[in-house]
Amino acid sequence: MAAMIGARSVAIAAVLAFHASHAARCIAPARAAEARLAQERSEENDRCGWIGVGVSPMTAAFAQSLGMAQPYGAIFDRPESDSPAAHALIEEGDVLTTVNGAPLQQATDFAGIIAAMAPGTMVYLYTYRDGQPRQVALVLGAGPCHGG
């Protein structure tokens, strides 16, 4: 009887070892596929605020023509078609002075300020066109985040 129990234990151990090795061969590829999917989802979800227009630096001469004591802000470039900037009727040459009430000190700060906000965020831009102040409200689109 002891020999029979011993043989049965060996057989059970062999079956369990087989299943464990088989499961490991199946689980490893499944975990790798799961990791790839998670990475792809992360990259898809790694989206930042985007409005679809670049800016150029404010020049002292242009700032003076607007009556600004100090040059700050930026000058909008041409908006990308079908972008939030285009839908908000931003035009090339419009002057950007503040974002959500905070003065834009350097044109180089603009992309980072926008990218730091989540897509879908309402943003208020204070601008000048033809010497007239304007407030532009737009909802940020989603663009790729650029590490830096």
Secondary structure, DSSP 8 states (H G I E B T S, - for coil): -HHHHHHHHHHHHHHHHHHHHHHHHHHHHHHHHHHHHHHHHHHHH-EEEE-S--EEE--HHHHHHTT-SS--SEEE----TTSHHHHTT--TT-EEEEETTEE---GGGHHHHHHTS-TT-EEEEEEEETTEEEEEEEE-EEEE----
